[in-house]
Amino acid sequence: MIIRQLKAEKFESLHKQLIKKAHQNPLEAGFNVSMTVDKKENILRLQPENHCRLVALQALEVKQNEECRRLYMLITDNKILSSLLELLIWQGVN
């Protein structure tokens, strides 16, 4: 889990993008954002907090096997999780 404090304007802008474009499961406070980095699909699970903080709860790398089934691998390296969060903050939600 990585917590990032943002300036109020940046937090509001990113939060609005998350509401419009990110996937949110029913009865969950967090968002799932799909990101492609170096031709690898990743899913970043985020939760906005109070005081303009954004929490990256976890990240998954999505792969496909021979039968075209999706396989999910949990990313456990905090450096990669932090990097994905910084990329999202820098480029916004697509």
C-alpha positions as CSV (number, residue, x, y, z in Angstrom):
1,M,0.0,0.0,0.0
2,I,1.3,3.4,-1.0
3,I,-0.2,6.7,0.2
4,R,0.4,9.9,-1.8
5,Q,-0.5,13.4,-0.7
6,L,-1.6,15.7,-3.6
7,K,-2.4,19.3,-3.9
8,A,-6.1,20.1,-3.7
9,E,-6.5,21.1,-7.4
10,K,-4.6,17.9,-8.6
11,F,-6.6,15.7,-6.3
12,E,-10.0,17.1,-7.3
13,S,-9.0,16.8,-11.0
14,L,-7.8,13.2,-10.6
15,H,-10.8,12.3,-8.5
16,K,-13.2,13.5,-11.1
17,Q,-11.4,11.5,-13.8
18,L,-11.6,8.4,-11.6
19,I,-15.4,8.9,-11.2
20,K,-15.9,9.3,-14.9
21,K,-13.5,6.7,-16.4
22,A,-12.4,4.2,-13.8
23,H,-14.2,1.0,-12.9
24,Q,-15.9,0.9,-9.5
25,N,-17.5,-2.2,-8.1
26,P,-20.8,-1.8,-6.2
27,L,-20.5,-1.1,-2.5
28,E,-16.7,-0.4,-2.8
29,A,-15.0,2.9,-2.0
30,G,-12.1,2.2,-4.4
31,F,-11.5,2.3,-8.1
32,N,-9.8,-0.1,-10.5
33,V,-7.8,1.6,-13.2
34,S,-6.4,-0.3,-16.2
35,M,-3.0,0.9,-17.4
36,T,-0.7,-0.3,-20.1
37,V,3.0,0.1,-19.4
38,D,5.7,-1.4,-21.7
39,K,3.0,-3.4,-23.5
40,K,1.9,-5.0,-20.2
41,E,-1.6,-4.6,-18.9
42,N,-1.9,-3.6,-15.2
43,I,-4.8,-3.0,-12.9
44,L,-4.2,-0.4,-10.2
45,R,-6.6,-0.4,-7.2
46,L,-7.0,3.0,-5.7
47,Q,-8.9,4.6,-2.9
48,P,-9.3,8.3,-2.4
49,E,-8.9,9.4,1.2
50,N,-9.6,12.6,3.1
51,H,-7.1,15.5,3.2
52,C,-6.3,15.0,-0.6
53,R,-4.6,11.7,-0.2
54,L,-4.7,8.9,-2.7
55,V,-4.0,5.3,-1.6
56,A,-2.7,2.6,-4.0
57,L,-4.0,-0.5,-2.4
58,Q,-2.6,-3.1,-4.8
59,A,-1.7,-3.7,-8.4
60,L,-2.2,-6.7,-10.7
61,E,-0.4,-7.6,-13.8
62,V,-2.7,-9.2,-16.4
63,K,-1.4,-11.9,-18.7
64,Q,-3.1,-14.3,-21.1
65,N,-2.3,-18.0,-21.4
66,E,-2.5,-20.2,-24.4
67,E,-6.3,-20.7,-24.1
68,C,-6.7,-16.8,-24.1
69,R,-7.7,-16.9,-20.4
70,R,-6.7,-13.9,-18.3
71,L,-4.2,-14.6,-15.5
72,Y,-3.8,-12.1,-12.7
73,M,-0.5,-11.8,-10.9
74,L,-0.3,-9.7,-7.7
75,I,2.5,-7.1,-7.8
76,T,4.2,-7.2,-4.5
77,D,7.1,-4.8,-5.1
78,N,6.3,-1.4,-3.6
79,K,8.7,0.4,-6.0
80,I,6.5,-0.8,-8.9
81,L,3.3,0.0,-7.1
82,S,4.7,3.5,-6.4
83,S,5.8,4.0,-10.0
84,L,2.4,3.0,-11.3
85,L,0.7,5.5,-9.0
86,E,3.1,8.3,-10.1
87,L,2.4,7.5,-13.7
88,L,-1.3,7.7,-13.1
89,I,-1.0,11.0,-11.3
90,W,1.3,12.4,-14.0
91,Q,-0.8,11.3,-17.0
92,G,-4.3,11.1,-15.6
93,V,-6.9,8.4,-16.2
94,N,-7.3,7.4,-19.8
